[in-house]
Amino acid sequence: MPDIRHEFSISAPPAQVFKAMATPAGLDAWWTLTSDGEPVAGRTYSLGFGPGYDWEAVARSVTPDVELEWEFTKADGDWTGTRVGFKLEPGGGLTRVLFHHDGWREANRHYRVSSFCWAMYLALPLETPFFCFLTMTLFLIKDLMSERVTASEMSSVLLGSR
């Protein structure tokens, strides 16, 4: 099975990074539009990404300020059953984040776009998640229509032009 991995460092203590990556307020600041849940093993998170994209994930593994992993139980077909998580390692005044999105059944277009978007979500601030959402939506619509996404369409989405 193909998996997604990203690794980066943040200039903040692990407790602050954990809060940003595991609490509804933190998630809503960089990933979801709305979310609800607690970083406690066995608890279900509601993850809202916009109309028609109300997903759920169960916290499978949680060690406060160290690691968390969710399993998607309600999502689109490619994400259902996959696991998203992170492990935090302090050192040298930074927190190293080891991010994973495991359990993909195949390395299809959605997998490739998701890998790209995770890199953008995790590395860049503010508007990037919105553009990744637009990019993923464009790919999914085109897939449903059995059309290919052109380079100019991708550029216009990523650059925000119309």
N, C-alpha and C positions, 0 to 999 in steps of 0.2 A: 504494500500500500504506500502511496506517496504521502509524504508529510511536509509541512511547512515549518521552517525554523528561522527565527530572527534573533539577533543578539546585539545589544547596545547598552550604553551606560548613561545614567542620569545623575546630574549633580544635585542629589537630594538623598536624605536618609531612607532606608528600606520602609519604615513605617509610613512615610509620606507617599512613596511610590505605591505601596500596597493599597493605601486608601484610594489613590487615583485609579487604580486598575481593578479594584474589587468592590467598591461601594457604589450605590446608585448615583450619588452626586458626582463621584469621580468618573464613572462610565459615561454619564450624560454630558460631561465636559469634553470628551474626545471621541466617543464611539457611537453611543445610542442617542436617540432623540428623547426617549423616556425609558426608565428602567426601575425595577423594584426587586429587592432580594437582600439577603444577608450572607456574608462570607462565612457560612457554617455548613459543614458537610451534610449532604442530604437535603438542603434547602433549594427550592426552585427560584430561579431568577426569571422575571418577565423582562424581555428585551424588545423595545419598540423602535423600529427603524422607519416608520412612516406607514401610511394607509396600506393595509394588506401584508405588512411585514411585522406581525406581532409574534415573536419567537419566544421559546422557553429553553432554559438550560438548567441542569441540576448541578450544584456544586458537589463534585465527587471527592475531591481531596483539598483540604484547607489547613494550612499552618499559618496563623496570623503573622504578618510582616515578613513571611518567607516564601510561600507558594500558594497557588490556587489553580484548580483545574475544573472546568465545566464540561458536561456532556450535553450536546444539543438534543433535546427530545421533541421539540416542535420547531421546525425550520423548513427551508426548502429541501428538496430531495437530496441534493449534494451535501448539505451541512448536517442533516439529521443523522445522529449517531457519531458525528465527529467530536473530538475533544479539543478545547482551546484552553490554554493555561500558560502560566509563567512561574519561574523561580527567580528569587532575588538573592544576589550575593553582594554584601557590602565589601568595600575595600578602597583605601586611598581617598576617602572623602566622596566617593561615587557609589552608586548602586548599579551593579551589572544586572541586566534583565535578560533572562533566557526564555524566550517566547516560543510556544509551539502551537500548531493546529494540526492534529494527528487524526488518522482514521479515514482519510479520503479513499474512496473506492477506486478512483482512477485519476490520472493527471489530465483531466479534460480542460476545456476553456475556462470553466468556472473556477477550477483549482488554480490555474495560472493567474487569472484576474484577481482572485482572492489573495494569492501570495503577494502580488504587486500592491494591492490595496492595504494589506496588513503592514507592509513596509512603509507606506505613506502615512497610515494612521499612527504608527508607532514612532515615526521619525519627524514628521512635520506638523506644525500647529494649525489651528483655526479652520480654514476653509477646506483643507485637504480632504477630510472625511466626506464632505459634501460632494466633491468631485469624484472620489472613489465610488460613492453611492451612485452617482450619475453614470460613471463608467460601467459599473456592474449591471445597472439597469439597462443600459444601451446594449451590452453584450447579451443579456438574457432575452431582451425583446428581439434582437436580430436572430438569435438562436431559434426562438419560437417561430420566426418567419423564415427560417432556413436561409438567411442571408449572411454575408460576411461583413464584418466591420472594416471600413476602409481606414487607412492611415490618417486621412484628413479628418474623418469623423472622430477618431481617437484624439487627435491633436486639438480639435475644437473643444472637446469635452474637458480634456486635461488643462487646457489654457483658458478655459472659461469663455471662449468666443462663441458666437452663435452662427 
